[in-house]
């Protein structure tokens, strides 16, 4: 379980997020004021899709349907200009796996993608793909 306060870093500025809402499937964290005229929102949502494991069919070549689990981590930064007009920058990650997959495998692929994005972030946001 994540704590009620999370600290992320914008450049060299620590941004402390406080939990604003929580239910059985996720949480919303907010920060208003760490940077002038800026608000941050971090949403973490978990959900399931599909059916639970069905009985194995008699035909061994048939695919056993599996229920999938999803985690979506969504970070939004809203910057307000001098007239109060908002401009939103958003980044999110979607991790999807069969329900029951080992957490270390899920974390490893999420880290693999994060490392790639971190290393290539300027090229990626500059449309150099």
C-alpha positions as CSV (number, residue, x, y, z in Angstrom):
1,X,0.0,0.0,0.0
2,X,1.3,3.4,-0.9
3,X,1.5,6.0,1.8
4,X,-0.8,9.0,2.0
5,X,2.0,11.3,0.8
6,X,4.2,10.7,-2.2
7,X,7.1,12.8,-3.4
8,X,7.9,13.1,-7.1
9,X,10.6,15.5,-8.5
10,X,10.0,18.1,-11.1
11,X,13.5,19.0,-12.3
12,X,15.1,19.6,-8.9
13,X,11.9,20.6,-7.1
14,X,10.3,18.0,-4.8
15,X,6.6,17.9,-5.4
16,X,4.6,16.4,-2.4
17,X,1.4,14.7,-3.4
18,X,-1.3,14.1,-0.8
19,X,-3.9,11.4,-1.2
20,X,-7.2,13.1,-2.0
21,X,-9.3,10.0,-2.7
22,X,-9.1,6.2,-2.4
23,X,-11.4,3.3,-3.2
24,X,-10.9,-0.4,-3.7
25,X,-9.4,0.1,-7.1
26,X,-7.0,3.0,-6.7
27,X,-6.1,6.4,-5.5
28,X,-5.9,10.1,-6.5
29,X,-3.1,12.3,-5.2
30,X,-3.0,16.1,-5.7
31,X,-0.5,18.9,-5.3
32,X,-1.4,22.5,-5.7
33,X,1.2,25.2,-5.3
34,X,4.6,23.4,-5.3
35,X,5.3,25.4,-8.5
36,X,3.6,28.7,-9.1
37,X,0.4,28.6,-11.2
38,X,0.7,24.8,-11.4
39,X,-1.4,21.9,-10.2
40,X,-0.4,18.2,-10.4
41,X,-2.7,15.2,-10.2
42,X,-1.5,11.6,-9.9
43,X,-4.1,8.8,-10.5
44,X,-3.4,5.2,-9.9
45,X,-6.2,2.8,-11.0
46,X,-6.4,-1.0,-10.9
47,X,-9.0,-3.0,-12.8
48,X,-9.7,-6.5,-14.2
49,X,-10.9,-7.3,-17.7
50,X,-12.4,-10.5,-19.1
51,X,-13.5,-13.5,-17.4
52,X,-11.8,-15.6,-14.7
53,X,-10.0,-18.7,-15.8
54,X,-12.5,-21.0,-17.5
55,X,-12.2,-24.8,-17.2
56,X,-9.5,-26.2,-19.5
57,X,-11.2,-27.3,-22.7
58,X,-10.9,-31.0,-23.8
59,X,-9.1,-29.9,-26.9
60,X,-5.6,-29.1,-25.6
61,X,-4.9,-26.8,-28.5
62,X,-7.7,-24.5,-27.4
63,X,-6.8,-21.3,-25.6
64,X,-7.8,-21.0,-22.0
65,X,-9.3,-17.6,-21.4
66,X,-7.6,-15.7,-18.7
67,X,-8.7,-12.7,-16.7
68,X,-6.3,-9.8,-17.2
69,X,-5.3,-7.2,-14.5
70,X,-4.5,-3.6,-15.4
71,X,-2.7,-0.8,-13.6
72,X,-2.8,2.7,-15.0
73,X,-0.6,5.4,-13.6
74,X,-1.6,8.8,-14.9
75,X,0.3,12.0,-14.1
76,X,-1.2,15.4,-15.2
77,X,0.4,18.8,-14.8
78,X,-1.9,21.8,-15.4
79,X,-0.2,25.2,-15.9
80,X,-2.3,28.3,-15.8
81,X,-1.2,31.3,-17.8
82,X,-1.6,35.0,-16.8
83,X,-5.2,34.9,-18.0
84,X,-6.0,31.7,-16.0
85,X,-6.1,29.6,-19.1
86,X,-5.0,26.0,-18.4
87,X,-2.5,24.0,-20.4
88,X,-2.3,20.3,-19.6
89,X,0.7,18.0,-20.0
90,X,-0.1,14.3,-19.3
91,X,2.0,11.2,-19.1
92,X,0.7,7.8,-18.3
93,X,1.7,4.1,-18.1
94,X,-0.5,1.2,-18.6
95,X,0.7,-2.2,-17.3
96,X,-1.4,-5.2,-18.3
97,X,-0.9,-8.9,-17.4
98,X,-2.7,-12.1,-16.8
99,X,-4.2,-12.1,-13.3
100,X,-1.9,-14.0,-11.0
101,X,1.3,-13.2,-12.9
102,X,4.3,-12.9,-10.6
103,X,4.7,-9.3,-9.4
104,X,8.4,-9.3,-10.0
105,X,7.9,-10.1,-13.7
106,X,5.3,-7.3,-14.0
107,X,7.7,-4.9,-12.2
108,X,10.6,-5.9,-14.4
109,X,8.8,-5.1,-17.7
110,X,7.5,-1.8,-16.2
111,X,11.0,-0.9,-15.2
112,X,12.3,-1.9,-18.6
113,X,9.9,0.5,-20.3
114,X,10.6,3.3,-17.8
115,X,14.4,3.0,-18.4
116,X,13.9,3.2,-22.1
117,X,11.6,6.3,-21.8
118,X,14.1,7.9,-19.4
119,X,17.1,7.3,-21.6
120,X,15.3,8.4,-24.8
121,X,12.8,11.0,-23.4
122,X,14.0,14.0,-25.5
123,X,13.9,12.0,-28.8
124,X,10.5,10.5,-27.9
125,X,8.8,13.8,-27.2
126,X,10.5,15.4,-30.2
127,X,8.8,13.0,-32.5
128,X,12.0,11.2,-33.5
129,X,10.5,7.8,-33.4
